[in-house]
């Protein structure tokens, strides 16, 4: 195999242009950044769990159905906040309904566009015709679209919902005087069927502790959404599972104490992608979390480190602030005291100076027991100075992984077509096992003919082997 450290800029300069623009197909799709990259191009819609779900046509990941007077400002509000903070796109009527649109049609559309419906059955849920209309629509989507339905029985027995007894029986006596028999029977059937589904009983599941119930619901939703996309996700993160295993072993998230783990390697080797994939997989094991990306680039700007401190506070404490608002030392001290006993996960991505780590983390004693810090950097000396508990150094891809990643970008398939197989192998041999270079070269050749491939290959063969420059 040819050198995997071929000069990145020279490779790019020899690539064909797409759509009349410079050959930055993949990098342009990422907002002009040059990240450490293993993933396939974002046009395929696999940049994250949320993006892949959205690309399938679903506007929401979760629809919340609840009785407003019973739970809107209490349990439902806390659950909604927890879902949103976990990055789960959630519909709640008072936040999501558009002014000027018919409420019923928009509610029904939101249910259809959701992956999961969570129904919070409370004492007065079935007294509302709106709740019962939502329930009927959810029941229909479950049967016709395979929508997942998760019931929560909030301070009410599941049997009361299934069999319409107690307060539910009283409500249906009133409904029978106002609505036709067909409508009432549809509502009863939906209650009987949905009330029989596996869900949570708030009084029994977690001994009445609502906070624990909310954590359980959010973790279940996250796991379900992740399972639905895991096959797509893993296919397009070539070699990611072995990286995950190595990092999880170093982090040992079940153990107490604080741990700092570094990911070290040259630019384009996949440090950021590994850190982000790991972060997405484990963050729900923590009480607070923050992924600070592009530390090196942001720190070079005016008040750059201040803006990163701001982000850290907002992420962990769930603050909502304007970008131009600064966090002063008193607020930082208050934040550290507030979460001193909390288990947090923090990723500092692309660090190139010790002052960046020191400014953002300071004295590690403010981190609660069980907290984990991940630092990605090209400079191993930084990790040694920070006295990290372990360093992971991802290796360049082997020939099999390199060909697979290249093919995913060049053909949107895991293997090249037969007529392009030899050309693809030759490209991979020249580019080497650096994921970013494979991704960029493959994307630049997408949908182009053999003559362009042959011309590009000839140009690449003339590039001398050099180390990848520090600014890539």
LUMTI-385049 format. One line per field, with one value per residue (C-alpha): residue in one letter; residue number from 1; x, y, z. Coordinates in nm, 3 decimals. Example, Ala and Ser with C-alpha at 12.3 -4.5 7.8 and 13.67 -1.06 7.14 Angstrom:
res	A	S $
n	1	2 $
u	1.230	1.367 $
v	-0.450	-0.106 $
w	0.780	0.714 $
***
This chain:
res	X	X	X	X	X	X	X	X	X	X	X	X	X	X	X	X	X	X	X	X	X	X	X	X	X	X	X	X	X	X	X	X	X	X	X	X	X	X	X	X	X	X	X	X	X	X	X	X	X	X	X	X	X	X	X	X	X	X	X	X	X	X	X	X	X	X	X	X	X	X	X	X	X	X	X	X	X	X	X	X	X	X	X	X	X	X	X	X	X	X	X	X	X	X	X	X	X	X	X	X	X	X	X	X	X	X	X	X	X	X	X	X	X	X	X	X	X	X	X	X	X	X	X	X	X	X	X	X	X	X	X	X	X	X	X	X	X	X	X	X	X	X	X	X	X	X	X	X	X	X	X	X	X	X	X	X	X	X	X	X	X	X	X	X	X	X	X	X	X	X	X	X	X	X	X	X	X	X	X	X	X	X	X	X	X	X	X	X	X	X	X	X	X	X	X	X	X	X	X	X	X	X	X	X	X	X	X	X	X	X	X	X	X	X	X	X	X	X	X	X	X	X	X	X	X	X	X	X	X	X	X	X	X	X	X	X	X	X	X	X	X	X	X	X	X	X	X	X	X	X	X	X	X	X	X	X	X	X	X	X	X	X	X	X	X	X	X	X	X	X	X	X	X	X	X	X	X	X	X	X	X	X	X	X	X	X	X	X	X	X	X	X	X	X	X	X	X	X	X	X	X	X	X	X	X	X	X	X	X	X	X	X	X	X	X	X	X	X	X	X	X	X	X	X	X	X	X	X	X	X	X	X	X	X	X	X	X	X	X	X	X	X	X	X	X	X	X	X	X	X	X	X	X	X	X	X	X	X	X	X	X	X	X	X	X	X	X	X	X	X	X	X	X	X	X	X	X	X	X	X	X	X	X	X	X	X	X	X	X	X	X	X	X	X	X	X	X	X	X	X	X	X	X	X	X	X	X	X	X	X	X	X	X	X	X	X	X	X	X	X	X	X	X	X	X	X	X	X	X	X	X	X	X	X	X	X	X	X	X	X	X	X	X	X	X	X	X	X	X	X	X	X	X	X	X	X	X	X	X	X	X	X	X	X	X	X	X	X	X	X	X	X $
n	1	2	3	4	5	6	7	8	9	10	11	12	13	14	15	16	17	18	19	20	21	22	23	24	25	26	27	28	29	30	31	32	33	34	35	36	37	38	39	40	41	42	43	44	45	46	47	48	49	50	51	52	53	54	55	56	57	58	59	60	61	62	63	64	65	66	67	68	69	70	71	72	73	74	75	76	77	78	79	80	81	82	83	84	85	86	87	88	89	90	91	92	93	94	95	96	97	98	99	100	101	102	103	104	105	106	107	108	109	110	111	112	113	114	115	116	117	118	119	120	121	122	123	124	125	126	127	128	129	130	131	132	133	134	135	136	137	138	139	140	141	142	143	144	145	146	147	148	149	150	151	152	153	154	155	156	157	158	159	160	161	162	163	164	165	166	167	168	169	170	171	172	173	174	175	176	177	178	179	180	181	182	183	184	185	186	187	188	189	190	191	192	193	194	195	196	197	198	199	200	201	202	203	204	205	206	207	208	209	210	211	212	213	214	215	216	217	218	219	220	221	222	223	224	225	226	227	228	229	230	231	232	233	234	235	236	237	238	239	240	241	242	243	244	245	246	247	248	249	250	251	252	253	254	255	256	257	258	259	260	261	262	263	264	265	266	267	268	269	270	271	272	273	274	275	276	277	278	279	280	281	282	283	284	285	286	287	288	289	290	291	292	293	294	295	296	297	298	299	300	301	302	303	304	305	306	307	308	309	310	311	312	313	314	315	316	317	318	319	320	321	322	323	324	325	326	327	328	329	330	331	332	333	334	335	336	337	338	339	340	341	342	343	344	345	346	347	348	349	350	351	352	353	354	355	356	357	358	359	360	361	362	363	364	365	366	367	368	369	370	371	372	373	374	375	376	377	378	379	380	381	382	383	384	385	386	387	388	389	390	391	392	393	394	395	396	397	398	399	400	401	402	403	404	405	406	407	408	409	410	411	412	413	414	415	416	417	418	419	420	421	422	423	424	425	426	427	428	429	430	431	432	433	434	435	436	437	438	439	440	441	442	443	444	445	446	447	448	449	450	451	452	453	454	455	456	457	458	459	460	461	462	463	464	465	466	467	468	469	470	471	472 $
u	0.000	0.119	0.189	-0.117	0.036	0.040	0.023	-0.346	-0.345	-0.166	-0.418	-0.707	-0.546	-0.552	-0.915	-1.194	-1.437	-1.809	-2.090	-1.847	-1.705	-1.366	-1.318	-1.444	-1.751	-1.736	-1.573	-1.819	-2.106	-1.961	-1.973	-1.622	-1.450	-1.183	-1.276	-1.124	-1.362	-1.460	-1.822	-1.967	-2.074	-2.357	-2.564	-2.654	-2.813	-2.621	-2.447	-2.629	-2.919	-3.143	-3.042	-3.095	-3.440	-3.528	-3.405	-3.658	-3.940	-4.036	-4.059	-4.061	-3.905	-4.159	-4.520	-4.647	-5.019	-5.143	-5.425	-5.319	-5.480	-5.352	-4.985	-4.890	-4.694	-4.572	-4.480	-4.526	-4.317	-4.031	-4.046	-4.051	-3.747	-3.559	-3.635	-3.527	-3.210	-3.127	-3.143	-3.475	-3.702	-4.029	-4.376	-4.571	-4.877	-4.821	-4.465	-4.506	-4.848	-4.826	-5.031	-5.300	-5.325	-5.615	-5.521	-5.676	-5.518	-5.177	-5.203	-5.296	-5.010	-4.763	-4.873	-4.829	-4.483	-4.358	-4.158	-4.280	-4.592	-4.584	-4.932	-4.956	-5.278	-5.392	-5.719	-5.890	-5.722	-6.036	-6.257	-6.103	-6.228	-5.895	-5.700	-5.927	-5.890	-5.512	-5.533	-5.741	-5.496	-5.200	-5.373	-5.428	-5.061	-4.952	-5.153	-5.083	-4.732	-4.580	-4.544	-4.413	-4.655	-4.532	-4.803	-4.738	-5.008	-4.969	-5.136	-5.400	-5.433	-5.377	-5.695	-5.896	-5.773	-5.820	-6.166	-6.289	-6.372	-6.372	-6.328	-6.298	-6.645	-6.791	-6.630	-6.775	-7.124	-7.092	-6.937	-7.230	-7.470	-7.258	-7.109	-7.240	-7.200	-6.940	-6.707	-6.746	-6.674	-6.358	-6.236	-6.310	-6.129	-5.824	-5.816	-5.851	-5.574	-5.326	-5.395	-5.283	-4.942	-4.624	-4.551	-4.489	-4.709	-4.588	-4.686	-4.516	-4.231	-3.994	-4.171	-4.335	-4.012	-4.102	-3.743	-3.638	-3.937	-3.842	-3.483	-3.615	-3.849	-3.581	-3.328	-3.582	-3.669	-3.302	-3.216	-3.513	-3.422	-3.058	-3.153	-3.359	-3.061	-2.775	-2.741	-2.727	-2.499	-2.252	-2.234	-2.120	-1.876	-1.623	-1.436	-1.614	-1.697	-1.336	-1.270	-1.572	-1.452	-1.104	-1.239	-1.502	-1.231	-1.020	-1.316	-1.472	-1.783	-1.924	-1.635	-1.620	-1.363	-1.280	-1.113	-0.958	-0.886	-0.710	-0.746	-0.423	-0.332	-0.258	-0.524	-0.780	-0.730	-1.081	-1.036	-1.344	-1.567	-1.465	-1.524	-1.865	-1.983	-1.876	-2.039	-2.369	-2.357	-2.286	-2.405	-2.732	-2.524	-2.436	-2.623	-2.473	-2.285	-2.112	-1.931	-1.700	-1.594	-1.321	-1.145	-0.827	-1.014	-1.252	-0.977	-0.802	-1.099	-1.161	-1.296	-1.287	-1.215	-1.484	-1.739	-1.634	-1.677	-2.020	-2.104	-1.987	-2.210	-2.510	-2.471	-2.426	-2.671	-2.918	-2.902	-3.035	-2.812	-2.735	-2.396	-2.275	-2.344	-2.030	-1.990	-1.798	-1.577	-1.850	-2.091	-1.823	-1.753	-2.126	-2.155	-1.873	-2.026	-2.369	-2.252	-1.978	-2.162	-2.286	-2.147	-2.069	-1.932	-1.722	-1.546	-1.285	-1.227	-0.914	-0.711	-0.368	-0.265	-0.269	-0.422	-0.739	-0.785	-0.686	-0.928	-1.223	-1.166	-0.939	-0.915	-1.065	-1.203	-1.520	-1.609	-1.831	-1.731	-1.785	-1.724	-1.539	-1.336	-1.230	-0.965	-0.882	-0.552	-0.268	-0.015	0.050	0.254	-0.067	-0.218	0.095	0.096	-0.271	-0.187	-0.462	-0.557	-0.522	-0.438	-0.602	-0.415	-0.635	-0.445	-0.469	-0.722	-0.620	-0.673	-1.016	-1.154	-0.998	-1.164	-1.499	-1.487	-1.369	-1.650	-1.914	-1.820	-1.752	-2.050	-2.270	-2.208	-1.977	-1.807	-1.714	-1.886	-1.675	-1.584	-1.439	-1.281	-0.922	-0.934	-1.070	-0.795	-0.534	-0.684	-0.685	-0.326	-0.212	-0.427	-0.351	-0.543	-0.623	-1.005	-1.039	-0.834	-1.030	-1.356	-1.257	-1.111	-1.408	-1.666	-1.486	-1.527	-1.892	-2.100	-1.803	-1.696	-1.396	-1.199	-1.209	-1.107	-0.813	-0.700	-0.727	-0.533	-0.253	-0.227	-0.227	0.052	0.277	0.235	0.542	0.487	0.489	0.366	0.020	0.066	-0.034	-0.318	-0.514 $
v	0.000	0.352	0.606	0.690	1.025	1.164	1.539	1.621	1.958	1.817	1.533	1.780	1.999	1.709	1.611	1.689	1.970	1.898	2.136	2.404	2.445	2.361	1.999	2.036	1.817	1.653	1.939	2.191	1.978	2.008	2.385	2.447	2.255	1.990	1.741	1.410	1.198	0.836	0.889	0.889	1.213	1.405	1.396	1.041	1.180	0.977	1.251	1.161	0.970	1.274	1.362	1.012	1.008	1.342	1.237	0.956	1.210	1.214	1.564	1.449	1.166	1.179	1.302	1.369	1.315	1.434	1.610	1.970	2.045	1.722	1.727	2.013	2.215	1.920	1.572	1.640	1.956	1.776	1.486	1.724	1.915	1.590	1.461	1.787	1.805	1.454	1.583	1.411	1.616	1.618	1.758	1.921	2.112	2.447	2.471	2.330	2.442	2.713	3.029	3.060	2.689	2.462	2.294	1.954	1.910	2.014	1.777	1.486	1.568	1.583	1.237	1.096	1.250	1.108	0.791	0.734	0.845	0.871	0.880	1.005	0.855	1.060	1.080	1.317	1.210	1.049	1.340	1.543	1.484	1.622	1.360	1.084	1.211	1.206	0.857	0.727	0.873	0.724	0.386	0.413	0.502	0.209	-0.030	0.122	0.267	0.060	0.363	0.272	0.363	0.397	0.447	0.604	0.544	0.853	0.808	0.583	0.206	0.054	-0.151	0.171	0.276	-0.062	-0.127	0.231	0.209	0.471	0.825	0.688	0.530	0.861	1.044	0.800	0.846	1.211	1.129	0.902	1.196	1.420	1.191	0.919	0.556	0.482	0.755	0.646	0.282	0.384	0.569	0.271	0.032	0.257	0.284	-0.093	-0.172	0.101	0.051	-0.311	-0.217	-0.243	0.087	0.240	0.265	0.574	0.435	0.097	0.124	0.337	0.350	0.680	0.873	1.079	1.181	0.818	0.745	1.030	0.903	0.556	0.688	0.905	0.621	0.386	0.636	0.709	0.339	0.271	0.550	0.444	0.083	0.193	0.368	0.155	-0.059	0.248	0.428	0.143	0.068	0.422	0.453	0.210	0.029	0.223	-0.075	-0.165	0.200	0.196	-0.117	0.027	0.358	0.201	-0.015	0.292	0.495	0.217	0.429	0.199	0.270	0.553	0.829	1.071	0.966	1.163	0.979	1.123	1.038	1.118	1.102	1.301	1.508	1.308	0.985	0.997	1.138	1.359	1.095	0.838	1.087	1.190	0.834	0.741	1.053	0.972	0.620	0.691	1.042	0.923	0.748	1.094	1.374	1.643	1.645	1.873	1.820	2.118	2.088	2.273	2.403	2.493	2.695	2.868	2.960	3.165	3.402	3.710	3.591	3.238	3.063	3.271	3.150	2.791	2.845	2.984	2.673	2.444	2.621	2.620	2.255	2.119	2.347	2.361	2.739	2.928	3.225	3.448	3.390	3.736	3.690	3.614	3.395	3.566	3.396	3.414	3.224	2.967	2.912	2.881	2.625	2.417	2.421	2.335	2.021	1.927	1.608	1.533	1.276	1.460	1.379	1.643	1.614	1.873	1.823	1.928	2.080	2.220	2.409	2.322	2.659	2.553	2.252	2.446	2.729	2.499	2.239	2.403	2.209	1.866	1.840	2.024	1.720	1.470	1.110	0.901	1.194	1.133	1.374	1.297	1.513	1.479	1.627	1.586	1.675	1.383	1.609	1.787	1.461	1.379	1.724	1.684	1.350	1.162	0.814	0.661	0.746	0.587	0.617	0.504	0.334	0.400	0.183	-0.147	-0.210	-0.372	-0.087	0.174	0.027	0.007	0.370	0.490	0.298	0.437	0.786	0.715	0.483	0.497	0.121	-0.090	-0.241	-0.078	-0.204	-0.462	-0.220	0.024	-0.228	-0.208	0.171	0.194	-0.029	0.184	0.503	0.351	0.235	0.588	0.768	0.520	0.453	0.809	0.831	1.200	1.167	0.857	1.037	1.348	1.161	0.924	1.205	1.405	1.113	1.039	1.000	1.075	0.863	0.635	0.885	1.133	0.857	0.759	1.120	1.175	0.856	0.966	1.301	1.139	0.903	1.203	1.335	1.269	1.119	1.386	1.427	1.579	1.942	2.070	2.284	1.989 $
w	0.000	-0.077	0.194	0.401	0.488	0.133	0.141	0.183	0.007	-0.296	-0.320	-0.312	-0.577	-0.823	-0.771	-1.020	-0.942	-0.884	-0.975	-1.092	-0.740	-0.593	-0.501	-0.142	-0.185	0.154	0.342	0.199	0.322	0.671	0.692	0.559	0.837	0.795	1.068	1.160	0.962	0.920	0.828	0.477	0.316	0.481	0.163	0.262	0.578	0.833	1.026	1.347	1.486	1.454	1.099	0.973	1.126	0.973	0.632	0.631	0.623	0.993	1.139	1.502	1.693	1.979	2.010	2.362	2.427	2.767	2.952	3.001	3.335	3.487	3.390	3.153	3.408	3.615	3.494	3.120	3.138	3.313	3.065	2.768	2.897	2.959	2.607	2.443	2.654	2.533	2.174	2.097	1.868	2.062	1.984	2.267	2.156	2.329	2.194	1.846	1.714	1.447	1.481	1.214	1.136	1.227	1.553	1.483	1.139	1.271	1.568	1.344	1.105	1.396	1.511	1.160	1.132	1.464	1.520	1.875	2.063	2.442	2.597	2.955	3.087	3.386	3.581	3.338	3.013	2.868	2.970	2.686	2.333	2.206	2.400	2.267	1.910	1.951	2.100	1.809	1.557	1.746	1.751	1.375	1.314	1.528	1.311	0.970	1.005	1.282	1.508	1.853	2.133	2.492	2.757	3.097	3.359	3.573	3.913	3.759	3.739	3.391	3.438	3.473	3.129	2.961	3.102	3.143	3.511	3.785	3.652	3.299	3.325	3.438	3.147	2.894	3.032	2.936	2.596	2.508	2.538	2.310	2.044	1.814	1.908	1.637	1.767	2.128	2.038	1.849	2.158	2.382	2.149	2.135	2.515	2.552	2.303	2.393	2.764	2.721	2.581	2.784	2.953	3.294	3.602	3.789	4.129	4.090	3.834	4.042	4.378	4.291	4.219	3.913	3.841	3.812	3.588	3.356	3.332	3.250	2.978	2.814	2.820	2.660	2.386	2.315	2.301	2.071	1.830	1.834	1.761	1.461	1.309	1.441	1.129	0.903	1.146	1.187	0.816	0.745	1.033	0.898	1.175	1.450	1.671	1.746	1.835	2.069	2.245	2.304	2.432	2.658	2.811	2.889	3.023	3.234	3.287	3.556	3.794	4.048	4.053	3.774	3.453	3.167	2.842	2.539	2.171	1.990	1.621	1.308	1.134	0.940	1.135	1.286	1.637	1.633	1.478	1.739	2.022	1.887	1.827	2.179	2.326	2.153	2.288	2.656	2.745	2.904	3.171	3.307	3.482	3.262	2.934	2.684	2.354	2.289	1.925	1.735	2.049	1.856	1.593	1.835	2.083	1.812	1.784	1.997	2.335	2.194	2.522	2.691	2.437	2.504	2.878	2.798	2.599	2.877	3.131	2.898	2.808	3.158	3.340	3.048	3.031	2.733	2.651	2.359	2.194	2.286	2.657	2.849	3.156	3.437	3.696	3.960	3.734	3.653	4.022	4.085	3.804	3.946	4.295	4.158	3.979	4.226	4.318	3.965	3.725	3.400	3.055	2.876	2.538	2.442	2.070	1.880	2.162	2.075	2.391	2.759	2.846	2.665	2.892	3.203	3.125	3.060	3.331	3.589	3.913	3.842	4.195	4.088	3.876	4.056	4.113	3.801	3.565	3.240	3.025	2.667	2.497	2.129	2.009	1.761	2.031	2.267	2.496	2.598	2.719	2.916	3.079	3.170	3.335	3.155	3.271	2.925	2.564	2.261	1.930	1.638	1.359	0.988	0.808	0.656	0.285	0.335	0.548	0.319	0.010	0.190	0.306	-0.035	-0.206	0.030	-0.085	-0.450	-0.515	-0.201	-0.176	0.041	-0.264	-0.598	-0.917	-1.104	-1.379	-1.124	-0.886	-1.010	-1.042	-0.687	-0.550	-0.725	-0.577	-0.228	-0.263	-0.343	-0.084	0.194	0.514	0.622	0.652	0.565	0.246	0.140	0.200	0.006	-0.291	-0.311	-0.289	-0.559	-0.804	-0.730	-1.049	-1.278	-1.574	-1.614	-1.815	-1.524	-1.283	-1.499	-1.533	-1.157	-1.087	-1.318	-1.138	-0.795	-0.894	-0.953	-0.596	-0.377	-0.032	0.237	0.586	0.623	0.707	1.049	0.920	0.783 $
***
